[in-house]
């Protein structure tokens, strides 16, 4: 299981959702974030979207491919991927890969 966090500009969300849907990726969380850079002494006032996706292994490569294609089209995308040791869907009580 994997945890993918993607930072994008707000105008890219509809295209990202469309490309993800083509790969069967339809469940993810989106939140607005404020952009901070190493050079800035504080918040820059710029806003972006943080897209968080919990994935089973068979969806990791399609997700990475979607993001690579968008990046090759000139879109600014920051991606972070980590592994999940467990998952719990509180509403249903499912755990592990079934929760995702």
C-alpha positions in Angstrom: 0.0 0.0 0.0 1.2 3.5 -0.8 0.5 7.1 0.1 0.9 9.6 -2.7 0.8 13.3 -2.1 0.7 15.6 -5.0 0.9 19.4 -5.0 -0.7 21.1 -8.0 -2.1 24.5 -9.1 -5.9 24.7 -8.7 -6.4 25.1 -12.4 -5.0 21.6 -13.0 -7.5 19.7 -10.7 -10.2 19.0 -13.4 -7.6 17.6 -15.8 -6.0 15.5 -13.0 -9.4 14.1 -12.0 -10.1 13.2 -15.7 -6.8 11.5 -16.2 -7.0 9.6 -12.9 -10.6 8.4 -13.7 -9.3 7.0 -17.0 -7.0 4.7 -14.8 -9.8 3.8 -12.4 -8.5 6.2 -9.6 -11.6 7.9 -8.3 -11.0 8.2 -4.5 -8.7 10.9 -3.2 -8.7 13.9 -1.0 -8.0 17.4 -2.1 -7.2 20.4 0.2 -6.0 23.9 -0.3 -2.5 24.6 1.0 -0.3 27.7 1.2 3.0 27.5 -0.7 6.2 27.9 1.3 9.6 27.9 -0.3 13.1 27.6 1.2 13.9 31.1 0.0 10.8 32.7 1.7 10.9 33.8 5.3 7.2 33.0 5.6 4.1 32.3 3.7 4.3 33.6 0.1 0.5 34.1 -0.3 0.5 31.6 -3.2 -2.0 28.8 -2.9 -2.0 25.3 -4.4 -3.9 22.1 -3.9 -2.7 19.0 -2.1 -4.0 15.8 -3.5 -3.7 12.7 -1.2 -4.2 9.2 -2.5 -3.9 5.9 -0.7 -3.2 3.2 -3.2 -2.9 -0.5 -3.5 0.2 -1.6 -5.4 -1.6 -2.2 -8.7 -2.6 1.5 -8.9 0.9 2.9 -8.1 2.4 2.7 -11.6 -0.7 4.1 -13.4 -0.8 7.0 -10.9 2.9 7.8 -11.5 2.4 7.6 -15.3 -0.5 10.1 -15.2 1.6 12.5 -13.2 4.6 12.0 -15.5 2.5 12.7 -18.6 1.1 15.9 -17.0 4.6 17.0 -16.0 5.8 16.3 -19.6 2.9 18.5 -20.8 4.5 21.4 -18.9 2.4 21.3 -15.7 4.1 22.0 -12.4 3.6 19.0 -10.1 5.4 18.1 -6.9 5.0 14.4 -6.0 5.8 12.5 -2.9 5.4 8.7 -2.5 5.7 6.7 0.7 4.6 3.2 1.8 1.7 2.6 4.2 2.1 -0.2 6.8 -1.7 -0.3 7.4 -5.0 1.4 6.6 -8.3 1.6 8.4 -11.6 2.8 7.0 -13.4 3.9 10.1 -16.9 4.0 8.6 -16.8 0.3 7.6 -14.1 -1.2 9.9 -12.1 -2.5 6.9 -8.4 -2.7 7.3 -5.4 -3.2 5.1 -5.7 -3.1 1.3 -9.5 -3.7 1.6 -9.8 -0.3 3.3 -8.3 1.4 0.2 
